[in-house]
Amino acid sequence: MADVVRAALVQATWTGDTESMIAKHEAHAREAAGQGAKIIGFQEVFNAPYFCQVQEPEHYRWAEPVPDGPTITRMRALARETGMVVVAPVFEVEQSGVYYNTAAVIDADGTVLGIYRKHHIPQVKGFWEKYYFKPGNAGWPVFDTAVGKVGVYICYDRHFPEGWRQLGLGGAQLVYNPSATSRGLSAYLWQLEQPAAAVANEYFVAAINRVGTEEYGDNDFYGSSYFVDPRGQFVGDVADDGKEELLVRDLDFGLIDEVRQQWAFYRDRRPDAYEGLVRP
């Protein structure tokens, strides 16, 4: 397995329907594969609008089974076609009345390695997610993919350091953080939290945000997606804050061992002293 992994992410505008949204992401993936990318990740509920700006039962229609629903079936075919690992976040229905905000991780041969379900569910103006989603119950998996060990942490999760650490302890080398965050709510945190998590846990982070406004509210999704390395430094430029963009970057996984040997954060952890962190 190569130390340098060419990775991609997509920040996209909503097209108005699922079919064209999926087709657009397939086109971006093919372009990324043409540039030599071996892994790609998409934004939160990438095949739908960010319907959580409102609380209406009509929006349960965006949900589908994972891994056997139509979107993940297409993403499996896309992975096989391009030879890339695909991180595909969707609105999952597990059974009637039980829904999750989920990302499927698909290996380069089209095998679904597993899922991550968003743990932390917001319920504030413009982000009414508790109306739709149960809190995740699938743990903090780290997937052994064709490019290395990959984890996922979804949007609002990023405000909680515990999951970042769990992924690091699980051996993650790269964590995708698909999001839908708006300019007015917490934009100043966007280039603070994920680089800090990359430093604290000494791995790469791919931070993905939607871009533009959509018909279900006035949230202004500001893009600005990026890759950040274990030193907290951006890998290449940050994406534009107002237009759709595909980023393809080379990530040197050899830097992970270098940083962990230099800073030794994992050596100096004190889990024996952290008992109070998990008290209700």
Helices and strands as residue ranges (DSSP letters): E 4-11, H 18-34, E 39-41, G 51-53, G 57-62, H 70-82, E 85-95, E 98-106, E 112-117, E 123-124, E 127-128, G 129-131, E 143-145, E 148-152, G 155-159, H 161-169, E 174-179, H 183-201, E 204-209, E 211-212, E 221-222, E 226-228, E 245-252, H 254-263, G 271-273, G 275-278
